[in-house]
Amino acid sequence: MALIALSAIAPLTLEFKPATAQAQDVDSIPLYVPPPERQTSGVCSTFLEPTIDGIIATPPVANGKWAILVESVDGKVLYSHNHNVQLIPASNVKLLTTAAALQRLNPQTSIRSRPLRDWILITNQRSNNSYANVLLSYIGGPNAAKQVLTQMGVSPTGFRQVDGSGLSRQNSATPSVLITVLREMMTSNNYDIWYSSLPVSGATGTLRNRMRNSPAQGIVRAKTGTLRGVRALSGYVENPYYGTLLFSILANHPSQNGTLVTAIDRIVLQLSQLIPCE
């Protein structure tokens, strides 16, 4: 199987659409990837580190703060960069909120005449801030959420949560915390609710216009995060060779927005094409 270097990857063409409201976490930046003849190669796992390092070192995103962690299901670290550094996670906070809610509440719980399943779906799939804040309030607030997450094995010193939605810039989290949540939810009785609530690349929710027509389309389920100068993406990639990969990518840059999304999607594209070294 042929290997390709980062320099051999054709440039990605982006169509930028202005954000209509910061209150809703919507990343409507379609990602175009060249036709199928360029989609048969992958990056050897040995070269994953320099490939991702090259992406985040490319202007204009190079001056931003990046925190990234990629692991296999069994905990093998495939890539790490500032994985224990807390950055603003924007709507990736909703992963903390919904995970805590699914641990604390019965799936049959009805909130304002809607079942918990619907609240989780709308919170993550549409990144609905109002739903997220009501969920956090319903389970007892940030302190209650931290207690539940700590019981799950999440380090209490690795994050700070002040709301359910992630709108506050006082929120912070490390990729290590988000990866722990992703992994622990895989063993939860409510994993099906959690997993199905996450947007699908190129298909649904806040990922419907991202990674479309690329090898990553349809095999990524992840939560987006969007604030001014903040972009985040954390979730799962179904890789044909390595199975389910867990990843968390946080990027903070005061003067960049869409370019951060482009870089993040390029990283996830590499994960979708990761192949064993021969």
N, C-alpha and C positions, 0 to 999 in steps of 0.2 A: 504493500500500500504506500502510495507516494506521500511524502511529507512536504509541507510548505513552510517557508519562513514567513515572519510577519511582513516583510517587505514585499512578499509575493501576493499578499491579499489585496484585491482590488479595492479602491476607495469606496466608501459607502456614501450613497446619495441620500440626503435628508430633505424632507419637506417640513419646514418649520411652520407651526400654527401658533399664533399668540394665545396665551392662557386667558381664559374668559373669567375665571374666578379662582382665587387662591384657596377659597373655602372648600373646594372639591379637588381632590388629588387626581387629576387626569393628565396623563402624559400622551398627548395626541401627536406624536412624532413618528410617522411611518418610517420604517427602516427598509431600504431597498438593497438587496444583495443580488449580484449577477446571476445569470441563468444556471441551470443544473450542471453544465460542464465544469463549473468551478466549485461544485459542492461535493465532490467525491473525495477530496483530500482532507486531512486533519492534521492537528498538531500533536506530535509525540509528547507524552507526559513529561519526559525529561526537559523539554523546551517550554513547558507551560509557564514556568517562573519568568524566564527572560521575555517571553511573549507578552505576558500581562504587565511586567515591569515596563516594557516598551510602550504599551498603550497609555499607561498613566503618566509616563514621562514625556509624552508628546504635547507640545504647545497646542492650544492655550490652556489645557487642563493640568499641565505639569506643576503649576504653582499652587494647586489646590491641596486640600488635606484629604487623603485617601486612607480608608481602613477596610481591609478585605480578608475574608477567610473562606476557603473552599475545602470541604472534607468529604470523604466517602461515608457511607452509612456506618461502617465499623469504626469510624473515628480517625482514619488515616488522613493526615493533613496533606493536601495536594498543592495548596498555595496559601501563603500567609503574608500579610503586610499590615503592620500596625493593628493586629487583630484584637489587642486589649486596650486600644485607645478609644475613648468615648468621643463620639461626634454627634451632631444633631441628626437624628434619624428620620425626621419628618413623619410621614404616615406609616413607617415601619413600626411605630409605636402601637399601631393597631394589631400587630402580631402579639404583642404582650397583652393587650386588652382582651382580645378574643380567646387567646390561650387560657388566660386566667378565668374567663367567664365559663369556658367549657369544662374547666377543672372544678369550679366552685358550684355551678348550677346543673341541675338535671336537664338533659336535652328536651324533656317534655315541658319545661318551664315556659309559661306564657308571660310575655312582657307587653303590656298595652295591647292585648288581644292578639299578638303575633308570637308564634313559637320561637324558641331560642335559635333554632336552625336558620330561620329567616333573618334574624338580627345578625348572626355571624356572617351569613352570605352577603347581605347588603353592606355590612361594615367593610369587609375585605374586598369583595368583587367590585363594588362601586366606590370604595373608599369614602363612605358616607361619614362625615365628621359628627353629625348630630347623633346618629346611631351609636357611634363609638363612645361618645361622652355619656350617653344614657346607660350603655352597658357598664361602663366603669362605675358610674354612680350606683347602679343596681347591685353590683357585687361588693360595694362598700368603700369605693374610692381608691386612690393610689396606694395607700398603706395596706389595704386588704389585698390588692393585686400583687404587691411586692411579697406579701406573706405567702400567697398561693404559689407564685413563681419560685420563691426560695425553696419551698417544699418540693417543687419539681426538680430542683438541682441547679437552678439559675443563681449565679453569683449576685448577691444583693448589692455588692459594691461595683458591679459592672454596668449599672444603668440608673437613670433617674427619670421617673415618670411623674409628670404633674397633671396630665390630662389623658383622656382616652383616645383622642384623635391624632395627636402629633402636631397640632398647629402651633403649640408653644415652642419657642426656641430655648426654653429652659429644660426641655427633654433632652436626654442624651443616652447613648447606648454603645456598646462595643459589638463588633461582629461575633465575638465569642458568645455573648449573651444570646444574640439572635439565633446562632447556630444551635445552641443548647435547647432553646425553645423549639426549633424545627425538629430536632432529633427526639426530644422527649414526647412531642405530640405524636410521633410515629407509633409510639407504644400505647397511646391513649385509647380508651374505648370509643372516644368521639373523633378519632382521626379522620373518618370518612367525611364528617361534617366540616372539619377544619380544611382538609385537602381540597374538597370540592368548592370551598369558598374562595380559593385563591385564583386570581385571573390567569388565563392561559395565553401564552405568547401568540400573537397574531390572530387571536380568536375572540377573547372575551374580556369584559371589564376594562380596567385601566391598562391592560397589555394588548388590547385588540388591534392597535395600530403599530405595535412594535415587533420587530423580528419577523414580520410577515414576508413570505416568499424566501425564507432563509432556512438552512438546516435546523435552526432552533425553533421554527414554528411548530406549535402544538406539543412540544415536549418540555416546556418550561411552565411551572406553576409558581408564581411569586407575587409578593406584595411590593407595590411601588411606594415611593416616598417623594413628595414634591413640596418644596418651599423655595422662596427666592434664594438662589445660591446654594441650594441643597437638593441633591438627588440621591435616592437609595433604591436598592432592589435586593430582596432576600427571599429565598425559597428553594425550590427543587428543580434539578435538571435530570431528565431520564436519558442517560448516556448508554448507547448500545453495547459498549465494552465494559464500562465501570458501574453500570446500574444507576441507582439513584445517587446523585451528588447533591450535597447541601452547600449553599453558598450565601454569603452576605456581603454586599458591597455598599459602602457608605462613602459619599463624596460631598465635601463642603468647599465651596469656592465662591467668594463674595461677588465676583464679576462674571461668572459663567452659569449657564442653565442648560440650554439644548445641547451644547457640546459635551456636557457631563453625561447626558443620556446616551449620546452616540458612543462615548467611551465605554460606558457600562454595558451597552448592548454588544459591543465588540468583544468584551470579556466573556459574556455569557455565550456568545457564538463560539468562542474557542472551547468553552466547556462542553458544548453540545457536540463538537467535533474531536474531542480528545480521544486519542488512540494509544494503544500500548506501543512501546518501543520495541523494535525487532533487533 
